[in-house]
Amino acid sequence: MTVMAPPDAIARLARPTDALVEQVRDWGDVVVLGAGGKMGVGIVGMLAAAFEAAGSRSRVHAVSRWRDRDAVERLHTVGAVPVVADVSDPAALAELPAAERIVFLVGAKFGTSVAPYAAWMTNTVLPAEVARRYRDSRIVALSTGNVYPYLPAASGGADETVAPAPLGDYAMSCLGRERVFQHAARELGTPVAIIRLNYACEPRYGVIADIARAVRDGEPVDLTVGSVNVVDQRYANDIVLRALDLAAAPESVLNVAGPEIASVEWIARRLGELLDREPVLAGEPSGAALLSNAARCHGLFGYPELGLDRLLVQQAEWLRAGGEMWSKPTKFQRTDGRF
C-alpha cells in the first residue's frame, strides 16, 4: 500500500482530479470566501491548479483577512489572487470582485457556547449579505451534517430527505445559513448548492487525528459517540468545487461523507495496531450519533480515493514521521450541541 509521507500528504489536498480539470474548462473567475480556513487553502490551490491544467486564464480570488503573510505569498505561487478583506464589513463585501461562481466557506463553530451571538452573526447574518451581493452568481455554500438529528448506526445515517433537527446554537445557526441561501434561491433565483459535510479528515486535523493523538499519548478515547462518518479532505475539496455545477434554484442539497459508518472503537483499535499502542477506551456508546448517508454524492461523483483504512494508515505514518498537528480538536464526542 502506497502511503503519502510529509509533505506529500498535504500537497495532495490541493491536487485536482481529472474530472475537475475537465469541468472547469468553461468556467469564468471564482471567488472563494473564507479562503484562509481549514478547507480554504486546499480548495483554492486545487482550483488554481485545475485552471492551469485546463489551459484556462480564469482566476481564483481567495478572500480572507490573511493575517499570515506567508500564506499570501504561497497563494501567489500557485496562481491564485489573494484578496485581503473582512467580509463581515459591508463596505469591504461590496468592493469584492464580481464572479460567475462563488464558494462560501465562512463559518464559526468553536466558542459558540460562550458567545452564541457571534456564531449567529457569522453563520446567518453574513450569508444574507453575501446572498444579496452575489445574487446573480452560482453559489456553493458549505454547511454541516450537524443540522441532522442524532440517529442509530443501523439507520444508515440521514440522507438529504431527512428533516433537520439541529441541537445547540452552532447547528441551529448553520441551519439558519442554509435557510438564508434557500431564500436567495427561491426568492431571488440565485442558483445555490448546499454541502452538508461531516467529517473531513487530513493528517493535521479531524476525527481520525483526534483519535490517533489520544491513542499515541495513552489518553482515553471516549466511546459515548460510538460511530462516525469520516471522509478524505481531498475528496471533500473536490466535491465542494464540482458541486458549483449542481447549484440550482430552488437550491440543491448534497451530503458529503465517507461511504462507511465507522465504529469509533474499531478506529481506535486499528490505530493502536498501527502505532504499537494499546488504546485506552472509556465510556459506552449512547446508541445514536450524527451520521450522514452520502449515497447520492457517491453516485454522482464516485467514491473517495482514500478509503477508511488508508486514511488510518496515512495518519499513523504522519505521526511516526513527526508531522505537524493542529491544536483544533473537532469535539465530535459532544452530544449536547455545545462547541
C-alpha positions in Angstrom: 0.0 0.0 0.0 1.4 3.4 -1.0 1.1 6.0 1.8 1.8 9.7 1.4 4.5 11.0 3.7 5.1 14.6 4.7 4.9 16.9 2.8 3.2 14.9 0.1 0.2 14.1 2.2 -0.6 17.8 2.4 0.3 18.7 -1.2 -2.2 16.1 -2.4 -5.0 18.1 -0.7 -4.7 20.7 -3.5 -4.2 18.2 -6.4 -7.1 18.4 -8.8 -8.9 15.4 -10.1 -9.1 14.8 -13.9 -12.8 15.3 -13.6 -12.5 18.7 -12.1 -9.9 19.8 -14.7 -12.4 18.9 -17.4 -15.3 20.6 -15.6 -13.5 24.0 -15.2 -12.6 24.4 -18.8 -15.6 26.7 -19.4 -15.7 28.4 -16.0 -15.0 32.1 -15.5 -13.4 33.6 -12.4 -14.3 32.1 -9.0 -14.4 34.0 -5.7 -13.7 31.9 -2.6 -14.9 33.5 0.6 -13.3 32.2 3.8 -10.2 31.1 1.9 -8.0 31.2 5.0 -9.8 28.5 6.9 -9.0 24.8 7.3 -10.5 23.8 3.9 -10.0 27.1 2.1 -6.3 26.9 1.3 -6.6 23.4 -0.2 -9.7 24.4 -2.2 -8.0 27.5 -3.6 -4.9 25.6 -4.5 -6.9 22.8 -6.1 -9.0 25.2 -8.3 -6.0 27.2 -9.3 -4.1 24.0 -10.4 -7.2 22.8 -12.2 -7.4 26.1 -14.2 -3.8 25.8 -15.1 -4.1 22.2 -16.2 -7.1 23.0 -18.3 -5.3 25.9 -20.0 -7.8 28.4 -18.6 -7.0 32.0 -18.0 -9.7 32.2 -15.3 -8.6 33.3 -11.8 -9.3 32.3 -8.3 -9.9 35.2 -5.9 -9.1 34.0 -2.4 -10.8 36.2 0.1 -9.8 36.3 3.8 -8.3 38.6 6.4 -5.0 36.9 5.6 -3.1 37.8 8.7 -0.5 35.2 7.6 1.7 36.9 5.1 3.4 33.6 4.2 0.1 32.2 3.2 -0.5 35.2 0.9 2.9 34.5 -0.8 2.0 30.8 -1.3 -1.2 31.8 -3.0 0.7 33.9 -5.5 2.9 30.9 -6.1 0.0 28.7 -7.0 -1.5 31.3 -9.3 -4.4 32.4 -7.0 -5.2 36.1 -6.3 -5.3 36.9 -2.6 -7.8 39.4 -1.6 -7.4 40.9 1.9 -10.9 41.8 3.2 -13.1 41.4 6.2 -16.3 40.1 4.6 -18.3 41.0 7.7 -17.7 44.6 6.8 -20.5 45.6 4.3 -18.2 48.1 2.6 -15.5 45.6 2.1 -18.0 43.0 0.8 -19.3 45.5 -1.7 -15.8 46.0 -3.1 -15.1 42.3 -3.7 -14.6 41.2 -7.3 -17.6 40.0 -9.3 -17.5 36.4 -10.5 -19.7 33.8 -12.1 -19.1 31.3 -9.3 -18.8 31.8 -5.5 -17.5 29.3 -2.9 -18.8 30.3 0.6 -16.7 28.7 3.3 -17.1 31.3 6.1 -18.3 29.8 9.4 -18.0 29.9 13.2 -18.1 26.8 15.3 -15.8 26.7 18.3 -16.7 29.1 21.1 -20.4 29.3 20.2 -21.4 28.0 23.6 -19.6 31.0 25.1 -20.6 33.7 22.5 -23.6 32.3 20.6 -24.4 35.8 19.3 -21.1 35.8 17.4 -22.0 32.5 15.7 -25.4 33.7 14.6 -23.8 36.8 13.1 -21.2 34.8 11.2 -23.3 31.8 10.2 -26.6 33.5 9.4 -26.5 37.3 9.1 -23.3 37.4 6.9 -24.7 34.8 4.4 -27.7 37.1 3.9 -25.3 39.9 2.9 -23.3 37.6 0.6 -26.5 36.3 -1.0 -27.5 39.8 -1.8 -24.1 40.8 -3.1 -23.8 37.8 -5.3 -27.4 37.2 -6.3 -26.5 36.8 -9.9 -23.8 34.2 -9.3 -23.8 30.5 -8.8 -23.1 29.8 -5.1 -21.9 26.7 -3.3 -22.3 27.1 0.5 -20.6 24.8 3.0 -22.8 23.6 5.7 -22.6 20.6 8.2 -24.2 17.3 9.0 -24.8 18.8 12.5 -28.1 20.1 11.2 -29.4 16.5 11.2 -30.8 14.6 14.2 -28.8 12.0 16.1 -29.5 8.6 14.7 -28.6 5.0 15.4 -25.9 3.4 13.2 -28.5 0.9 12.0 -30.4 3.7 10.3 -27.7 4.1 7.7 -27.4 7.8 8.5 -29.5 10.8 7.4 -29.9 11.3 3.7 -30.9 14.6 2.2 -34.6 13.8 2.7 -34.3 13.7 6.5 -35.7 16.8 8.1 -33.1 18.9 10.0 -33.3 18.8 13.8 -30.3 20.9 14.9 -29.1 20.8 18.5 -27.4 23.8 20.0 -26.5 27.3 18.7 -23.9 26.1 16.3 -26.2 23.6 14.5 -29.2 26.0 14.6 -27.2 28.9 13.2 -25.8 26.6 10.4 -29.4 25.7 9.5 -30.1 29.5 9.6 -27.3 29.9 7.0 -28.9 27.2 4.8 -32.3 29.0 5.1 -30.8 32.3 4.0 -29.3 30.8 0.9 -32.5 28.9 0.4 -34.3 32.2 0.4 -31.9 33.5 -2.2 -32.5 30.5 -4.4 -36.3 30.6 -4.2 -37.0 34.3 -4.0 -34.1 35.8 -6.0 -33.5 33.0 -8.4 -29.8 32.6 -7.3 -28.5 29.1 -8.2 -27.4 27.5 -4.9 -25.8 24.2 -3.8 -25.7 23.5 0.0 -23.0 21.0 1.1 -23.6 19.2 4.4 -20.2 17.8 5.3 -19.0 15.5 8.1 -16.3 14.8 8.9 -13.4 15.7 6.6 -10.0 14.3 7.7 -6.4 15.1 6.8 -3.3 14.3 8.7 -3.1 17.5 10.8 -6.8 17.8 11.7 -10.0 15.8 12.0 -11.7 13.0 13.9 -9.0 10.5 12.9 -6.3 12.8 14.0 -8.1 13.3 17.4 -8.4 9.6 18.0 -4.8 8.9 16.8 -3.3 11.5 19.1 -5.2 10.1 22.0 -4.1 6.5 21.2 -0.5 7.6 20.8 -0.4 9.6 24.1 -2.3 7.0 26.1 -5.3 9.2 26.7 -8.8 7.8 26.9 -10.8 7.6 23.7 -14.4 8.5 24.5 -16.9 5.9 23.1 -20.0 7.8 24.0 -20.5 8.7 20.4 -19.8 5.2 19.1 -20.0 5.8 15.3 -18.8 8.5 12.9 -18.6 9.3 9.2 -15.1 10.3 8.1 -14.0 11.3 4.6 -10.8 12.2 2.9 -10.2 16.0 2.9 -9.1 16.0 -0.8 -12.4 14.3 -1.8 -14.3 16.9 0.1 -12.4 19.8 -1.5 -13.1 18.2 -5.0 -16.8 17.8 -4.3 -17.2 21.4 -3.0 -15.8 22.7 -6.2 -17.6 20.3 -8.6 -20.9 21.0 -6.8 -20.8 24.5 -8.3 -22.4 23.0 -11.4 -25.1 21.4 -9.2 -26.2 24.9 -8.0 -29.9 25.4 -8.8 -33.0 27.4 -8.0 -34.6 26.0 -5.9 -31.5 25.0 -4.1 -29.8 21.6 -4.2 -28.6 19.9 -1.1 -25.8 17.3 -1.0 -24.3 15.3 1.8 -20.6 14.8 1.7 -19.3 12.0 3.9 -17.5 8.7 3.8 -19.2 5.6 2.5 -18.9 3.8 5.8 -20.4 4.3 9.2 -17.3 3.6 11.2 -17.1 2.4 14.8 -15.0 4.7 17.0 -13.8 1.7 19.0 -12.7 -0.1 15.8 -10.8 3.1 14.6 -9.1 3.3 18.0 -8.1 -0.4 17.9 -6.8 -0.2 14.3 -4.8 2.9 15.1 -3.4 1.1 18.2 -2.2 -1.7 15.9 -0.6 0.8 13.5 1.0 2.9 16.3 2.0 -0.1 18.5 -0.1 1.2 21.4 -3.0 -0.3 23.3 -5.8 2.2 23.1 -7.4 3.3 26.4 -11.2 3.1 25.8 -13.7 5.0 28.0 -17.5 5.0 28.2 -20.2 3.2 26.5 -21.8 4.1 23.1 -25.0 6.0 23.6 -26.6 4.3 20.6 -27.0 7.5 18.5 -24.6 9.8 16.6 -24.5 12.4 13.9 -24.4 10.2 10.8 -24.9 11.2 7.2 -25.8 9.0 4.2 -23.8 10.3 1.2 -25.0 7.7 -1.3 -26.2 10.5 -3.7 -22.8 12.1 -3.6 -21.1 8.8 -4.4 -23.5 8.1 -7.2 -22.8 11.5 -8.8 -19.1 11.8 -8.2 -17.8 8.3 -7.3 -16.1 7.1 -4.1 -13.1 8.8 -2.3 -9.7 7.8 -3.5 -8.6 7.1 0.1 -10.9 4.7 2.0 -11.1 4.4 5.7 -8.2 2.1 6.3 -5.9 4.0 4.0 -6.8 7.2 6.0 -5.8 5.4 9.2 -2.5 4.1 7.8 -1.7 7.6 6.5 -2.5 9.1 9.9 -0.3 6.7 11.7 2.6 7.3 9.3 2.1 11.0 9.7 2.5 10.7 13.5 5.5 8.4 13.2 7.2 10.9 10.9 6.6 13.8 13.3 4.2 15.6 11.1 2.6 18.9 12.2 -0.6 18.5 14.2 -3.1 21.4 14.6 -4.4 22.1 18.1 -8.0 22.2 16.9 -10.0 19.3 18.4 -13.2 18.5 16.5 -15.2 17.7 19.7 -17.0 15.1 17.7 -17.8 13.4 21.1 -20.2 16.2 22.1 -23.8 15.1 22.3 -25.2 18.4 23.6 -24.5 20.6 20.6 -22.2 22.8 22.6 -18.9 23.7 21.0 
